[in-house]
């Protein structure tokens, strides 16, 4: 229903990430020329933007979902987790379209990807579970503390630049002297291992790091449990607070 009546339909979901990719390639690869030895830089950025755009749009949408649908929640009895999950699912459609486009283009341009590309599907499914769990948690918390959505909105921009979407940690020679900082940036950011794992199979044509995959599995399970726990503690107060 989001694209009903538009000329291009769901193709509009690609407009924002493609525009962002074009701007980042222009600035970092053409004007600033800091992308070093990253081949097919546009595809490198797009492979990272696909999961990031999903994460950065689904989480704020989930945070606002309970407040935006307060009338429905007060009038109707149903599993209220579905409100947050439906917001994530809406963005998941866009993510799926983006991922398919990235996969097809990369398979054409980078032949090595043909052997590993389909592994992106289970990795993306795990990432969707991670985002869904976090989405339910922030939706529940935002009912009690309305500052949650604003805090989240403020964090997303610096979070983006701390995530290797536009760059690779290997580019920064100075980081060799600070291995703990690299570990903190990689493992302390729940979005980095999923992006690195997905990018490995859709851009690099290699199997993802076992550590990244294990991290993604554990993080997805932990996020779902966190979402269920937080929601169970808040569920009986949602209708009253709204």
PyMOL commands that set and color helices and strands:
alter all, ss='L'
color gray80, all
select helices_A, chain A and resi 9-31+41-68+70-75+81-109+111-115+119-144+147-161+169-171+173-177+179-187+192-204+210-241
alter helices_A, ss='H'
color red, helices_A
deselect
rebuild
show_as cartoon
